[in-house]
């Protein structure tokens, strides 16, 4: 749909997206290399094609210092100066270990001692 807009307007939208990415805390980290994220969904992650190499494999996505997502990239393509990477899977990182049992929502929180 953007191809029907005037060239100046498309360039302005691209510039606004890049400026927003600079303020964003979302980033992809590969070893010591860090790349800012322009857009993130459950299916794709969009990065700046000029600053980012072609990605493939397991990547970690951070929001500032907090690890939020681990994704497996299977396909990449360049569209309008943006590197669009498709996830095969994107797993949200949890701070707690998953439970291996069912917890009853009506179970008591604590027991009162007998006097």
C-alpha positions as CSV (number, residue, x, y, z in Angstrom):
1,X,0.0,0.0,0.0
2,X,2.9,2.3,0.6
3,X,3.9,2.1,-3.1
4,X,0.9,4.4,-4.0
5,X,2.1,7.2,-1.7
6,X,4.3,10.0,-3.1
7,X,8.1,9.4,-2.8
8,X,8.6,12.2,-0.4
9,X,5.9,10.9,2.0
10,X,7.4,7.3,1.8
11,X,10.9,8.7,2.7
12,X,9.4,10.7,5.6
13,X,7.7,7.5,6.9
14,X,10.9,5.6,6.6
15,X,12.8,8.3,8.4
16,X,10.2,8.4,11.2
17,X,10.5,4.6,11.6
18,X,14.3,4.9,11.9
19,X,14.1,7.7,14.5
20,X,11.6,5.7,16.5
21,X,13.9,2.7,16.4
22,X,16.7,4.8,17.9
23,X,14.5,5.7,20.8
24,X,13.4,2.1,21.2
25,X,15.1,-0.2,23.7
26,X,14.4,-3.3,21.6
27,X,17.5,-4.9,20.2
28,X,18.9,-8.1,18.9
29,X,22.1,-9.5,20.3
30,X,24.4,-11.9,18.6
31,X,27.5,-12.5,20.7
32,X,28.9,-9.0,21.3
33,X,27.1,-7.4,18.3
34,X,23.9,-5.5,19.0
35,X,21.4,-4.4,16.3
36,X,18.3,-2.1,17.0
37,X,14.9,-3.5,16.2
38,X,12.6,-1.4,14.0
39,X,9.5,-3.7,14.4
40,X,8.7,-6.9,16.2
41,X,5.7,-9.3,16.0
42,X,5.2,-13.0,16.8
43,X,6.0,-13.9,13.1
44,X,8.7,-11.4,12.0
45,X,11.4,-9.0,13.3
46,X,12.4,-6.0,11.2
47,X,15.9,-4.6,11.3
48,X,17.9,-1.9,9.4
49,X,19.4,-3.7,6.4
50,X,22.4,-1.4,6.2
51,X,23.5,-2.1,9.7
52,X,22.6,-5.7,10.1
53,X,24.0,-8.8,8.4
54,X,21.7,-11.5,7.0
55,X,20.5,-13.4,10.1
56,X,19.8,-17.0,10.4
57,X,19.5,-19.3,13.4
58,X,18.9,-18.6,17.1
59,X,18.8,-14.9,18.2
60,X,18.1,-13.2,21.5
61,X,15.8,-10.1,21.7
62,X,16.3,-7.7,24.6
63,X,14.2,-4.8,25.9
64,X,17.0,-2.8,27.5
65,X,18.8,-5.3,29.7
66,X,15.8,-7.6,30.1
67,X,15.8,-10.7,27.9
68,X,12.3,-11.0,26.5
69,X,12.4,-13.3,23.5
70,X,14.4,-16.1,21.9
71,X,13.6,-16.7,18.3
72,X,14.7,-19.1,15.5
73,X,15.1,-17.2,12.2
74,X,14.5,-19.4,9.1
75,X,14.1,-16.8,6.3
76,X,15.3,-13.2,5.6
77,X,14.5,-10.8,2.9
78,X,15.3,-7.1,2.2
79,X,12.4,-4.8,1.5
80,X,12.9,-1.0,1.1
81,X,16.2,-1.0,3.1
82,X,14.8,-3.1,5.9
83,X,15.8,-6.7,6.8
84,X,12.7,-8.7,7.4
85,X,13.4,-11.9,9.3
86,X,10.7,-14.6,9.7
87,X,10.6,-16.7,12.9
88,X,10.0,-20.4,12.8
89,X,9.5,-20.2,16.5
90,X,9.5,-17.3,19.0
91,X,9.6,-18.2,22.7
92,X,8.9,-15.7,25.4
93,X,11.5,-15.8,28.1
94,X,10.1,-16.4,31.6
95,X,11.8,-15.3,34.8
96,X,10.4,-18.4,36.6
97,X,10.7,-22.1,35.8
98,X,7.5,-23.7,34.5
99,X,5.5,-25.8,36.9
100,X,5.5,-29.5,36.4
101,X,2.2,-30.0,38.3
102,X,-1.3,-28.6,38.2
103,X,-1.9,-25.9,40.8
104,X,-5.5,-25.7,42.1
105,X,-6.7,-22.1,42.0
106,X,-8.8,-22.7,45.2
107,X,-6.0,-24.2,47.2
108,X,-5.2,-22.5,50.5
109,X,-2.2,-20.2,50.4
110,X,-1.1,-21.1,54.0
111,X,-2.2,-23.3,56.9
112,X,-3.1,-21.9,60.3
113,X,-1.3,-23.5,63.3
114,X,-3.4,-25.3,65.9
115,X,-3.4,-23.8,69.5
